[in-house]
Amino acid sequence: MGCHVSGAGGIWNAFENAEKCKAKSFALFLRNQRQWVAKPLDNATIKKWHEASQNFPVHLILPHGSYIMNLGSPVPEILKKSRDMLLEELQRCEKLGIPHYNFHPGSTVGKISREECCRCIAESINLAHDQTKDVICVLENMSCQGFTIGGDLHELRLIIEHVKDRSRVGVCLDTCHAHAAGYDLSTEDGLNKFLDDFGKIIGWQFLRGIHMNDSKGESGDHKDRHENIGRGKIGIAGFQRIMNCEHFNDVPLILETPWTSNEGYGKEISKLEGLIKK
C-alpha cells in the first residue's frame, strides 16, 4: 500500500513523505505537471535521489505523467509537445533508476476516430522507446468521460498491439475509473467481471500497478471523481475484496484520494491494510 506523495523542495523528499505515511509504494510528479517546459535534472538532484532511494524497492515507485499531455492529439502542435514531454520524462526515469512511468493515454478531443487515436498513442510510445533504453510506459484505464481513451479495455489492448516492444508497456488500473466506466466494484460480481475482462482482453502480464480510489459517483456515470476510501460508492466491502485479490500482489497500490496531508493518507493506508485477511 502507498499513496501519491509530494516532491516539493526536491523530488528526493518523496521518500521522507512516503515514510511519514508508512507507505510501502508511492507515486509522484517528477516535474511541474501543469507546464510543458521543466528544468532539467541536475547532478545534485540525481545524487540526492539515489541516496534517498537505496533501501526502497524501485518497482514500487510509479511516477505519474502530466495531465496536459495528449499522446493521441489530432492537433500537430499539441502532439509534438506531448511526445517531447514523454521522451523527456522517460529520460528522467532512466537517470533516476525508475523502471515505470504511468500516464493517461490521451483523447480524440472529438476530432478523430478512437481507433486512429489509439494508433497515434502507440506511435508516440514507439518514438519514445526508440530514444530510450528500458523504462516501461504504463497506460491508465479511464472512466469513459468525454473523448478520453482507455475507459474501454479494448482501447488499451489496441494501443498495446501497436507498440513494437511490448516488454516496455504495461497497465495501471484505477478503481474509481473502472467503477465509473461501468464495472460495479461495490459488488463481488462487478469485481469478478472486471478481473475476468482484464485477464481476457489485456492479460495479467501487463499489470504494473493499481490506483486505489473510491468513487463519488455511481457505477457507469463516466465521471472521474475520486472519493476517500469507504465514503464513496465502491465502499469498504468493495475494497476488502480488492485488497484480497491475488492478482494484486507485489504491485504498487497507490491512493489518489482527496487527502492533502501525510496523516490523512497514513490513516487510509492503515484502513486498507486492515482489510487483508490473515
N, C-alpha and C positions, 0 to 999 in steps of 0.2 A: 504494500500500500504506500501511496505517496500523494503528492499534490503539485500544482503549479506554484513555483516559488519565485521570488524576486531576485534579480541580479543587480539591483540598484547599488551604485557605489563601486561596481566592479563585478563582472559575472561570476568570479570565484566565490563571492558571498552567497551564492546559491547553496553551497554545501552547508554553510552555517545555518542558513534559514531552513534547510531540509532537516537538519539535526534538531532544531528547536521544535519542529512539528513531529519528531520521531518518524520521519518519512524514510522509507527504505527504497523509494524511487522518486523521481521528480521530473517535471517539465520546466522549461524556462524559455524566454526570448533571448536569443544571442545578440540582439541589436534592437534599436528602436523599431517596433513593428508597425508604426504608422507613417514611416518615411521611406522613400525609395533609396536614398543615399545614406550610408552609415560610415562612420570612421573605421578604417581597417584595424584589425587586431595588431597590437604592438607586442614586442617580445616580452615585455614585463607582464602584460596580461596573460599571455600564454604560459609563462613560467608560474605565475601565481595559481592559475587554473590547475596545472599539472601537480603542483604541490598540494593543493586542497583535495584533489581527486584520487590520491594514492590508494586510499582504502575503500573506495566506492566502486561497486560493480558498474562498469560503463554501459553495459547493455540495459541497465535500468534508468538511464538518462535519455529522455525523449524530448529534444528541443521542439518548440512549436514555431511554425512559419508565420510570416506576416499575413494579416487579413486583407491587405490591399493587393497581394499577389494573385494574378489570374492567369494560370498557365494554359488556359484554353481560350483566351480572349480573341475575339474576331477583330479587335482594334489593333492594328500593327504596332503603334507606339506603346500601348499597354502590354502587349505580348512581349515585345523586346525588353521592356523594363522588368517584367516578371521573370523572363528567362535569365536575364543578367542577375537578378536577385537570387534566384535558385542556385545558380552557379556559385555566387559569392558565399551563400550560406553553406553549401556543401564543402567549400574550401575552408570555411571557418571550422566546421565539424572535423575535417581532416587534421587541421592544425591542433585542435583540442583533444583529438583522440576519441571523438564521439561517433559511434557506429551508425546512428539513426538520425533521420530528420523528418519530422511529421508536418504535414500541411493539408489544407483544404484543397481538393483537386482543382476546382475552377468553376466557371459559369459561362453559359452561352450568351448571357445578357439579352436573350431574346432575338439574336441576330443570325444564328447558325443552328444547324441541327445538333441534337445531343450526341449523335454518333460522330459527327465532324469534330465536335468539341473534345470528345474522349480521345480521338486520334491525335488532336493537337496537343493535348496534355501529355500523351505518351511520347510524342516527338520532343516536347520540351524536356522531359526526363532523359530521353536518349541523348540529346545535345549536352546536357549537364554531365551525364555519365561519361561521355567521350572525353571530357576535360577534367575528370576526377578519377580517383582510384577505387575506393571501396565503400563509401558511405551509402547506406540504404535509404531510398526515398520511401516514406511511409504515408500512404494515402488515407485520409479520414473519411468514414462514411458520414453522410449528411442527412438532413431532415426532410428532403424533398421540398424545401422552401424556395419559391420563385424559380429562377433559372439555374440554380446550383446543380452541379453534377455530383453523383455519389450517394444519393439517397436510395436509389435503386442499386442493389448489389451487382446487377448485371453490368452497370456502367463501370464499376470498379474493375470487374472482370475484363471488360473490353479494353480498358487502359492497360491492364497487366499484359494482356495478349499482345499488345503492340509495343511493349517495352522489350528491347533486344536482350538485355541482360536481366533475366527475371530473378537472379540471385540477389539483385540490388533493388528490389521493390517489395513492399510489404503493405499491411493494412493496420490501422488503429481503429478500433471500434468504440464509438461514443454511445453510451446507453441512452442519454436524452435524445440524441439524433435518431437512433433506431426506434425508440418509442414514438417519436413524432412522425417518423416515416411510415408507421403503421404496424410495427411489431409491439403488441401489448406486453411489455416486460413486467407488468404487475401480476401477470398470471403465469402459471407453470407451462400451460400450452403455448402462450405467446413467446416465452423464452425458448422453449424447445423448437418452435418453428423458426425462430431467428438463428439458433445454433445449427439447425439442420440445413437451412438455406445457405448459411455462410460456408459450411463444410462442402456442400454440393456445388455452389456457384463460384466461390473463391478458393477454398481449400485451406485447411488449418496450418499448412506450412508457411502461409503468408502472414499469419498473425504476429504482430510486433508490439502491441500494447492495447490498453483499454482506458478510455476516459470515463470515469465514474461520476455520473451526474444524474440527479433526479430531474424530473420534468414538471414544469409548471402546468403544461397543457395535457390534454387527453391524447391517447394514442391515435395517430393518424391525423393530427391537426396541422402537421407540416410547419410548426413553429419552433424555432431554435431558442428555447427559453429554459435555461438551467435553473435548478432549484436545489436547496440543501437536502442532504440525504434524509429520507423519511418524511419530508414536508411536501413532497410532490406526488404525482400520480403513479409513479412506479412503486414507492412505498418500501417500508422495511422488509416486508415479506419478499418482495421482488428482489431486493438487494441481498437478502440471505441466500436465495437461490443462486444469484450471480457470484457471490463470494465463495460458494462451494462448488463452482463449476470446474471440472477437472481440466478443461481446455485453457484455463486462465492462470495456470501455474507458471512461475518464473518469467512473467512478463510484467512490465510496469503497469500498475493500476493507479491511475492518476486522477485526483479530484480537480475539477474545474468549477466548483460550486461557488455561490456568491460571497463566501467569506473574504475578508480583507486583512485578516490577521493570522499570524502563525498559530496563535492559541486556538482560533476557530477551526483551522484545518486539523490541528492536533486532536481536537475532540472528535472530529468526524473520522479521522483515521482510526482512533480507538474504537469508535462505534462500529465501523465496518469490520475491523479485526475481531471484534467480539461476536460477530455473526458466524464465524468459522466453526464448523462442527469438529470437535476433537476426535 
